[in-house]
Amino acid sequence: ALGRLSTDALELDREQRRRLYNMGVRCLQDLWRLPSDGLRKRFGSAFVNQLHKALGKRPEPQKYYQPPPAFSSNYDLPCEVENMQLLLPVLEEFLAQLVDFLRRRDLCTSRLVVSLAHERQRSTTITLGLRQPSRCQQHLLQLLEIHFNNLVIPAPVVALKMQVIRFDAYLGESGELLQGSGKNSGNPERLDLFMEQLQARVGEQSLRKIGSIAEHCPEYATPQQDPLITAKQSHKRRHTDNPRPFWLLPEPQILKVHAGKLYHQRPLKILSGPERIETRWWSGTDVRRDYYVALEENGSRLWIYREKNGERRWFLHGIF
């Protein structure tokens, strides 16, 4: 049934439509008679994938509808309450539910409303507006408690309701690894104590530090060391200004070259280089490479090199 449809049913640009017309292709069944490799070469992978999805040969994941977040919680009191302090445990339970709701969705809030219902009276409303979005239960409870201290209610409370008016994306901040302030926060003894406890918990070989030695070959320049061994004070050395990535791959990965362009997962663009490294000729595993800093389409900066000898292949060695 689909084969009788015109090629106009496809999402094609003007150039692709012109090519199909010149090829004498008018219907989808004419396309399905052609080899996929030839179509992929002339029209691209997206075009062939679209045809395969129409036939069910390729899965087509669907994006399910996700309703916007909404939080509302209410509680009917067993009796009328006039003392506002007795309502705080109920609000604390509301906030615990709210914080769990926000954490599961990686959200926070900057505006919520607490309503106090009365018999034969209009509800008393407390609007809590925050200058910065938050999901800290203790902070929100403290603000509500301050509002309660300044609140005058017209009648006893019979029910409570909490509703979030505005949701915001959560932006986390890194806290201090070691608690403290001033001079104590950078105390070497406190850091050693912390590392000893961590090493005892995760194992001696699980906690390592990266050293730096005078070695041209990148694989040998940053050995792993025991973090509890204090290194001797070395003389001040002059280090290279060339960029070095913190993350070196265990084994360099071969990069693809197609039509004169380098590819990792996406096309690469060389930003700087070359930096030539020739070393370790005495060990029988001599290194002769030209290093470059490359940029991937997604913004990742990569440290790549090309062999000087042999097949002169390209490799990915590190990631910035």
N, C-alpha and C positions, 0 to 999 in steps of 0.2 A: 504493500500500500504506500509506503514512503517512497519507493523507487519512482513512482509516477510524479512526485512533486518536482517543481522547478528548482534549479539551483539558486534562484532568488530567495528561497526560504532560509538559506545559510547566511550567517553573519560574515559577509565578505566585504573587503574594501573594493575601491574602483579598479585597481590594477588586477586583483584576483578575478574579478568578474570579466575583465577584458581578456585575460588569459584563457579562461574557460570557454568564452565565446569563440575565440580563435581556434581552440582545440576541437570545436564542434560538440562540446558537452552542454546539454540543455537540461537533463533530468538527473536526479540523484542516482538512478540505476546505471547511468552512463559512468558515473564516478566509481561506483562499486565494482565495475568490471575492470578498472585500471589497477595496476599493482600499487600496493601501499608505499613501497620504497620510493617509487618514482614520484608519487604525489607528495611524499614527505620532503623529497629533495627540491621540488619545484614550489611547493606552497607552505612548507613548514610543518612542524609537529602539531601545532594547535589545530590546524585544518584537518589533519588525519584523525586526531583524537576526537574532534567533533563528529566526524562521520562514524567512528567506532562507538561513540556513546549513543548515537541514534539507533544503531543495530543491537545495542546491549553487549557488545564485545568488551567494553571498557566500563568499569564502575563510575558512576556519577554521584559523588557524595552530595547530599542535600544539607543545607543549613536550616536547622529546625528553629522555629520561632521561639524566642526567649522573651518573656514579658519583662517589662522594667521592674526593678526591685521595689518592693513595698513591704513596710513593717508596721504592724499595728497590734497592740496587746491591751487587753482590758481585764478588769477584775471587779466583781461585785462583792462588797464587804459584807460580812455576816451581820453587822450591826452598824448603826450610825456612829461616826467618829468625829469628834471635835478637836482632839489633840493632833496637831499636824505631825508631831514627831512619830506617832504610831503608824503613819503612812509610809515612812521611809523604808521599812523592810520590803513593802510591796514594790516600791519604786526600785529598790536595789535588785529585786528579782527581775523586774522589767529590763533594767539595764544589762543584767547578765545575759538575758535572751537576746537583747539588741547587739551586744558586743560579739556574741557567738554568730549571729546573723551576718554582721559586717565582716568578720574575719573569714567566714566561708566564701564570701564573694569579693574579698580584697577591696572593701569599701570603707568609708568613714562618713560621718555626717557633720553638717554645720548648722542644722536647724531642725529642732524637734518640738513637739507640742505635748504638754501634759494637761489633761482635762479632769477636773474634779466635779462629779455629778452630785446634785442636791435634790431633795424632795421639794417639788413645787417651786423651784428656783432655777434660774438659768445657770448653766455650768460655769465654773470658774476655770479660766484658761491661763496656763503659764507657757509662754513661748520662749524657748531657750535658743538664742542665736549665738554662735561661736565665731570669733574672729578668724580662727584657723580650724579647719575640719579636724575632728578627733574621734577616737573610739576607745578612749581610756575610761573605764568604768568608774574609777575613783574620782577622776576629774569631773565627770558629768554628775555624779552623785553629790559632790561637794557644791556644785553650782545650784542644783535643785534644792539642796538643804538651805542655802543662803536665800533663795527665793521664798522658801517656806517660812523662814524666820520673819520675813517682811510682809507676809500675806495675811490679809484679813478676809475670812470667808463669811458669806451671809447666812449660811446654814450648815448643819453637819453634813459630812461627806458620806455618800452611800456607795459610790463606785469610782474607779480610776481608769483612765485610758491614756496610753502613750502612743504617739504616732510620729513617724519621721516624715518631714516635709521635703527635705533636700538630702540627696546622697552625693558624695564626692569620691573621687578616686583616691585610694590610699597611697601616700608617698612616705615610705619608711625612711628612718634616719638611723645611721650606725651609732650605737652607744659605745661607751668605753669598755674595753675588754677587762681592764682592771679598775675597780671602783677606787675613787680617790680624787683629790684635787690638789692643786699647787705642787709642792715639791714631792709629796708622797706618791702622786700618780706615776711619776717616772722613777720610782725607787728600784734599783737593780735587784735588791734582795727580795722585794715583793714579786718581781717578775720571775726570778729564779724559783721562788716558792710555788708560784702558779704553774710553771712549766714542769716542775717535779710532780705536782699533783696530776697534771694532765698526762704526763708520760706514764705514771703509775696506773692511770685509768685506761688508756688506749693501748699501752704496750710500748716497750722501749724503741722498737723499730718503726713505729707509726709516726713518731714526731721527729722531724729532721729539719735542719736549717741549710740554706744554700750558701756555700762558701764561694770564694773568688780567688783564683790563683793566676799567676802569670803564664798564660797558655793561649796561643793563637787559635787553636782548633776549638770551636764552640762546644763540642761534645765533652771536652775535658776541662774547660775553663770554669765551670760552675759545679763542683762536686757536692754531694750531699754529706753533711756532717752531723755529729751528735750536738744538739743544741746546748747541752749542759757543759760541754768542754769549752773552757775559755781559751780563745785563740791568743797567741802571743802578739804583743804589740809589734807590728811590722813597720818598716820605714815607709814613709809616704811615697807612693808610686804615682807616676803619671798614667792616667787611664785614657783610652781612646774616646774620642767624641762621637764615633760612629754609633748609630742606634743599635741596641741589642734587645731582643724580645725576652720577656721573663719566662715565657712558655716555649720550651724546645720540645719537639716531638721525639718520642723514643727512637723512631726510625723515620728518616726523611721520606716523604711521599712523592711519587713521580707525578709531574704536572703534564697535562695534555697540551699539545700544540696543534691548532687547526687553522688553516688559512693564514698562517703567520701570526696568530694570536694565541696568547697563553690562557689556559682555563684551569681553574681549580674546581669549584662547584659552579662558578660563574666566571665571566671574562675578567682578566686581570689587567691593571694599568700600572706600569712601572713609575714610581715616584722619584727614586734616587738610586744611585749606584753607577758603576759597579765598585765594590770593595773586594779586592783580590786577597785571598788567603791561601798561602802555600806553606805547608808545614808537615812535620812528622815523617820526613823522608827516611829518617834513620830507623824507623820501626817497621818498615815494609808496608804500612798502611798509609801511604802519603796522601795528603789532601791538597787538591788544586781546584779551587772554586772561585767563581765571581758572584758575590752576594749583591742582592738588590732588595729594596723595600717596595712592595707592590700594594696596590689598593684594589679591593674587590668591590663589585657593584653594590653590595649591601653595606659598605662602609668599613669592613674589616681590613686591618693592615697586616700584611703577611711578610715574612722574611724568607725570600726564595734565593736559590742559587743555580748556576749553570756550571756543569763540568767543563774543565779545560781540556781534558783528554777523552779518548774513547768516543762514545756516541754523542757527547756534548748535550746530554739530556738536562731538563729542568726539574728541580726538586723544591718541594715546600719543606722548610726546616723549622720555622718558628712562627708563632702568632703573637702579635702585640696586644 
